[in-house]
Amino acid sequence: MPMKRFLTIAAPAALAVALTLPSVAAAQVAAGTVPNTFDRPATAAPTPRPAPQPAQAAAPAAAPAMSPTPANAASEETLRTIIAGLQAGTPDYSLLTDDLATQMRAQAPTILPIMQGFGAIQSFDFVGSRSGADMFVVNFANAETEWIVGMEDGGKVAALLFRPAEGSATPSTTPPPAQ
């Protein structure tokens, strides 16, 4: 019998026998003990600490107000082109900054089936802009979504985010099971 096969069979059996022996099993127990603090005789109660002073709650920074005008006039047309490319399975990465294009290429296997499952665009509405980014609500046949588009001065998309629209159910990209 080859040595490797013998070790493969014999090693688990030897280990099982060794663990059942009293001396080996006892060796598995910790070599020392830790005192149990609950077994000590009671001592005087520690001196109470002064009550903590309530912290001055800092007022949360208010988010800048949403502007009713787009931060970039080309954002809607660019977003429509991006969505069409994603649904067709051929995103136009030239519309994106190099960094965003790299990130989108890495996520394409996940994003493309989701976008294709959304169905046709039913409505496309500009919501407002904040901090240089424009927000849109895009309703598809099978999903209601919010999109945030931030464009750099050169006209390329530097930030792109989509998520389920607030108050809508998470979009389903799989058909319901057959009855």
Residue, then its C-alpha position, 0 to 999 in steps of 0.5 A: m500500500p503506498m505510504k500516502r494512502f496509508l497516512t490518509i486512512a490511518a491518520p484520522a483513525a489514530l487521531a480518533v483513538a488518541l482523543t479517546l484516551p484519558s491522558v490525551a483528552a486531559a491534555q486538551v484542557a487548559a493548563g491553568t485556571v482563571p479565578n472566578t470573580f464571583d467567588r471572591p468575598a464581597t468588598a466595599a462598593p466602589t465609589p460611584r462615578p459622577a453622572p456624565q454631563p449631557a453632551q451638547a448635541a451638534a445640530p445636523a448639517a442641513a443638506p443644501a436645498m434642491s435646485p429646480t434647474p439642472a446642474n448640467a443641461a446635457s445630463e438628461e440626454t446623456l442619462r437617456t443614452i446611458i440607459a439605452g446602451l445598458q438596456a441594449g447590452t452595449p454601454d457607451y463607456s466614452l460618455l464616462t470618465d475613465d475611473l467610472a468606465t472602469q468601475m462600470r465595466a467591472q459591474a456590467p455582468t450584474i448591471l446589464p441583466i437588471m437594466q434589461g429586466f426593467g423594461a421600457i421607459q414609461s416616464f423620465d422626470f427631472v427632480g432637481s439638482r444638488s451639489g452639482a449632481d442632477m436627480f431624475v426619477v425614471n419609471f420603467a415598465n417593471a421598476e421605479t428608479e431614482w438616478i443621480v448623475g454628476m458630470e465633470d466640466g469636460g462633459k463626461v459623467a463622473a458619478l452615476l447612481f441608480r436605486p429603487a425610487e423612494g416609496s416603491a417596492t424593490p424592483s423585481t428583475t425575475p418573472p413570477p413563478a408559473q402557476 
